[in-house]
Amino acid sequence: MEQFASGWKRSYYGKGDVTVYRLNRDGRTPEGQSPVFGANVLMLVYGDAFWPTYTTGDNTGLVATDSMKNFIQRETMNFDGDDLADLCRFLAMKFLGLYAQVEGVQVSAVEIPYDGIDGAVAFAPAGPDRATARVELSRDRTVEATAGIRGFKLLRLAGSAFHGFVRDQYTTLPDIHNRPLHMWLDLEWRYTASDAAFGRNGITRHARAIVRDVFRSFESGSIQQVIHKIGARMLEEIPSIAEVHLQADNRTWDTVAERGEALGVYTDARPPYGCLGLRLAR
């Protein structure tokens, strides 16, 4: 179920999983911008003009979702930036300008990252973490502008503990004082003002650096403590972030064999996993 910052909608529709790659192949890419810009886009629109489609099958005024797909892909040629939030706002504003029957548009995007291979001609997929953005526009305002990073997969060989928890008839987990921690992490943040979301603000790059630095350097007693440290540092170092939501999955590998704490062999964890969430506001 999709959610809208502007509130519950009687109906909405749109096009999802629209992939687009813009390639600057002439070597004239603006400074600091990659020749490869890739995104997976979801566009959703709402308005009373579309209600007859649901009640009577009358498609008068309905913009086909196939047309939305074509719009997203073709208009990306006219987008000269490299920031996901800017792309979302660009597409939303353009769509509102073309179709008067649309009352509001929500556009969200996930980057499809590529890194250069020793130069500006050859590239390979990057990740696994990917930047995200979501923008909702109505006729008179920016309703929402959020960003985030999805899909961190982080491994720490030592310095992670988990002990002192409730022990009862259901407990089989031993106290652990120095585990190899394998953690997945998604985060999303909101801004103190919508304008702060746009214009190559560098916040995603800064947030990614904070996540990696905290995970590398912080010795913790729980995953909850790790994500609290990450969120607190983001609020401390990035003043334009008003609120950050973090969700971590404990994907610590199952032990096959260990030789003390010096050497071990492990395998992927079984499907049940711990899910830990945190929301911090300024």
C-alpha positions in Angstrom: 0.0 0.0 0.0 1.4 3.4 -1.0 1.3 6.3 1.5 1.0 10.0 0.8 2.3 12.8 3.0 -0.8 14.8 2.0 -3.1 12.2 3.6 -5.3 9.3 2.7 -6.5 9.1 -1.0 -9.8 7.7 -2.2 -7.9 6.6 -5.3 -4.6 7.0 -7.0 -2.8 5.3 -9.9 0.5 5.4 -11.8 3.5 3.6 -13.2 6.2 1.8 -11.3 9.5 0.0 -12.0 10.3 2.5 -14.8 14.0 2.2 -15.4 16.0 4.9 -17.2 19.7 5.4 -17.9 21.0 8.8 -19.1 24.5 8.4 -20.6 26.7 11.4 -21.4 28.9 9.8 -24.1 30.8 12.8 -25.4 33.1 13.4 -22.5 31.5 16.8 -21.6 29.9 15.7 -18.3 29.7 18.6 -15.8 32.4 18.6 -13.2 31.5 16.3 -10.3 28.8 14.5 -12.2 29.0 10.9 -13.5 28.5 10.2 -17.2 26.1 7.4 -16.0 22.8 8.4 -14.3 20.5 5.5 -13.6 17.2 5.4 -11.7 14.2 3.2 -11.1 11.1 5.5 -10.9 7.6 5.2 -9.5 5.0 7.9 -10.4 1.6 8.1 -8.7 -1.1 10.7 -9.4 -4.4 11.6 -7.9 -7.4 13.8 -8.5 -11.2 13.6 -8.7 -11.1 13.6 -12.5 -9.9 10.0 -12.4 -12.8 8.7 -10.2 -15.1 7.8 -13.1 -12.6 5.3 -14.3 -13.2 3.4 -11.1 -17.0 3.7 -10.9 -18.1 3.6 -14.5 -15.1 2.7 -16.6 -15.1 6.2 -18.2 -11.5 7.0 -19.1 -12.1 10.6 -20.2 -9.1 12.6 -19.0 -7.2 9.5 -17.9 -3.5 9.6 -18.8 -2.5 5.9 -19.5 0.2 4.5 -17.3 2.0 3.5 -20.5 2.1 7.2 -21.4 3.5 7.9 -17.9 6.3 5.4 -18.6 7.2 7.1 -21.9 7.0 10.6 -20.2 9.5 9.5 -17.5 11.9 8.0 -19.9 11.8 10.7 -22.5 11.8 13.7 -20.1 14.9 12.4 -18.4 16.7 13.6 -21.5 15.7 17.1 -20.5 16.9 16.7 -16.9 20.4 18.0 -16.6 21.1 17.2 -13.0 22.3 14.1 -11.2 20.4 14.3 -7.9 17.4 11.9 -7.4 15.3 14.5 -5.5 15.8 17.0 -8.3 14.8 14.4 -10.8 11.6 13.6 -8.8 10.7 17.3 -8.6 11.5 17.9 -12.2 9.2 15.1 -13.4 6.4 16.0 -11.0 6.4 19.7 -12.0 6.5 18.9 -15.7 3.6 16.4 -15.3 1.4 18.9 -13.3 2.1 21.5 -16.0 1.0 19.2 -18.8 -2.2 17.8 -17.3 -4.6 20.2 -15.6 -6.8 17.3 -14.3 -4.0 16.1 -12.0 -4.3 17.5 -8.4 -1.1 16.0 -7.1 1.8 13.9 -8.0 4.2 11.7 -6.0 7.4 10.6 -7.6 9.9 8.3 -5.9 13.2 7.0 -7.3 15.9 4.6 -6.4 19.3 5.1 -8.0 20.9 2.4 -10.2 24.6 3.2 -9.4 27.6 2.6 -11.6 31.2 3.3 -10.8 33.9 4.0 -13.3 36.6 1.5 -14.1 39.8 3.5 -14.1 38.5 6.3 -16.3 35.3 7.7 -17.9 34.6 5.1 -20.5 34.1 1.8 -18.7 31.7 1.2 -15.7 30.4 -1.5 -13.5 27.4 -1.8 -11.1 28.1 -0.2 -7.7 26.4 -0.7 -4.4 24.7 -2.7 -2.9 23.5 0.5 -1.1 21.4 2.8 -3.2 20.2 6.4 -2.7 16.4 7.0 -2.7 14.2 10.1 -2.9 10.5 10.8 -2.8 8.8 14.1 -3.7 5.1 14.9 -3.6 3.8 18.1 -5.2 0.3 19.6 -5.2 -0.9 22.5 -7.3 0.3 25.0 -4.8 3.1 23.5 -2.7 5.8 20.9 -2.1 4.0 18.5 0.2 6.9 16.2 0.9 10.6 15.9 0.0 12.5 13.0 1.6 15.7 11.1 0.8 17.5 8.1 2.0 19.8 5.2 1.4 18.6 1.6 1.1 20.4 -1.7 1.1 23.5 -1.3 3.2 25.2 -4.7 3.9 27.8 -4.2 6.6 30.2 -6.7 8.1 32.3 -6.1 11.3 34.7 -8.8 12.3 34.9 -7.9 16.0 33.8 -5.3 18.6 30.1 -6.2 18.6 28.5 -7.7 21.7 25.0 -8.8 22.8 24.5 -10.0 26.4 22.5 -9.3 29.5 19.1 -9.7 27.9 16.1 -11.5 29.4 16.6 -15.2 30.0 13.6 -17.5 30.5 12.2 -20.8 29.2 12.3 -19.5 25.6 15.9 -18.4 25.6 18.5 -20.5 23.7 20.9 -17.7 22.5 24.1 -17.5 24.6 25.6 -14.3 25.8 27.9 -13.0 23.1 30.8 -10.7 23.8 32.7 -10.4 20.5 30.7 -11.6 17.5 31.3 -11.0 13.8 28.3 -8.8 13.0 26.5 -8.9 9.7 23.9 -6.1 9.5 21.6 -4.8 6.8 20.5 -1.1 7.1 17.9 1.2 5.4 17.5 4.9 6.4 15.4 7.8 5.3 15.3 11.4 6.4 13.1 14.4 6.3 14.4 18.0 6.0 13.8 21.1 8.1 12.6 22.9 4.9 11.7 21.3 1.6 14.1 23.5 -0.3 17.0 21.8 1.5 16.2 18.6 -0.4 17.2 20.0 -3.8 20.3 21.2 -5.6 23.1 18.7 -5.1 23.3 19.3 -1.4 25.8 16.5 -0.7 23.7 15.1 2.2 23.4 11.6 0.8 27.2 11.4 0.4 27.6 12.7 4.0 25.1 10.3 5.4 26.7 7.4 3.7 30.1 8.4 5.1 28.6 8.6 8.6 27.1 5.1 8.4 30.4 3.6 7.3 32.5 5.5 9.8 30.2 4.6 12.8 30.0 0.9 11.8 33.8 0.8 11.4 34.8 2.6 14.6 32.0 2.1 17.2 32.2 -0.9 19.5 28.6 -1.7 20.6 26.5 -3.7 23.0 23.6 -4.1 20.5 22.6 -3.3 17.0 20.1 -0.8 18.6 23.1 1.1 20.0 24.7 1.1 16.5 21.8 2.7 14.7 21.2 5.2 17.5 24.8 6.3 17.2 24.4 6.7 13.4 21.1 8.7 13.7 22.5 10.9 16.5 25.6 11.8 14.4 23.5 12.6 11.4 21.4 15.1 13.3 24.5 16.5 14.9 26.5 16.9 11.6 23.7 17.7 9.1 21.6 20.6 10.4 19.2 20.5 7.4 17.9 17.1 8.5 14.9 17.3 10.8 14.2 13.6 11.4 15.8 10.3 10.5 14.3 6.9 10.4 16.6 3.8 10.5 15.8 0.2 10.2 18.4 -2.5 10.6 18.1 -6.3 10.1 20.3 -8.6 12.1 21.7 -10.9 9.4 24.6 -12.2 11.4 26.0 -15.4 9.9 25.5 -18.8 11.5 28.7 -20.3 12.8 30.1 -23.5 11.2 33.3 -23.7 13.2 35.5 -21.4 15.2 39.1 -21.5 16.5 38.7 -19.2 19.4 38.2 -15.6 18.3 41.1 -15.8 15.8 39.5 -17.8 12.9 36.0 -19.0 11.9 33.9 -20.4 9.1 30.4 -19.1 8.7 27.4 -19.5 6.5 24.4 -17.3 5.6 21.9 -17.0 8.4 18.6 -18.9 8.3 15.5 -16.9 7.2 14.3 -15.6 10.6 16.0 -12.4 11.4 15.9 -9.6 13.9 14.3 -6.3 12.7 15.2 -3.1 14.7 13.8 0.3 14.0 14.5 3.8 15.3 13.2 7.3 14.6 15.1 10.3 15.9 13.9 13.9 15.5 15.7 17.2 16.1 
